[in-house]
Amino acid sequence: MEKVTLKLFEFYNLESELNGSINQQTGEIVSKGLLNEKIKLTTKYWLTDLLKKVTDEKQSVEKLKDDLIKKYGKESEGGISIPMYIDIETNEEVEVVSRKLNPDFISFQNDFNLLLQEERELEYKSLSLSDFESVESEGNYSTFFKLVKVDE
């Protein structure tokens, strides 16, 4: 087993690189992810194991994010939220004419960004560049590449 230290934002990147990502607004596939490439079964097994560990860490961060939302947000009918802007004024055509950045949103953003800079250790099965020799991909897996050993 190998170990690497990653910042928490890199866990988000790595999860997306392994699993792929979808534009939340349009439903369009942004990247298909390394696990969706044609790779040998044993490598896919270890990547799936890695994804589980990454997802577990990401879920822990999401719980902390929820705590920050509760700290800085305001309760409304849909739950708790932190609007980016407050004191929004509109004209008769319902066009925004003025708005003020919400100081609670700025505080939330600052605290969350500090959290994402924290580091965690990740233990995973050693992966070698030769394990991916047959993969032809258009994807860029920059965080994942930190985990791959280059064969000499």
HELIX and SHEET records of a PDB file:
HELIX    1   1 LEU A    8  ASN A   19  1                                  12    
HELIX    2   2 LEU A   34  ASN A   36  5                                   3    
HELIX    3   3 LEU A   41  TYR A   72  1                                  32    
HELIX    4   4 PRO A  103  LEU A  116  1                                  14    
HELIX    5   5 LEU A  129  PHE A  132  5                                   4    
HELIX    6   6 SER A  142  PHE A  145  1                                   4    
SHEET    1   A 2 GLU A   2  LYS A   7  0                                        
SHEET    2   A 2 GLU A 119  TYR A 124 -1                                        
SHEET    1   B 2 SER A  21  ILE A  22  0                                        
SHEET    2   B 2 ILE A  29  SER A  31 -1                                        
SHEET    1   C 2 LYS A  74  SER A  76  0                                        
SHEET    2   C 2 GLY A  79  SER A  81 -1                                        
SHEET    1   D 2 TYR A  85  THR A  90  0                                        
SHEET    2   D 2 VAL A  96  LEU A 101 -1                                        
SHEET    1   E 2 LEU A 127  SER A 128  0                                        
SHEET    2   E 2 VAL A 148  LYS A 149  1                                        
END                                                                             
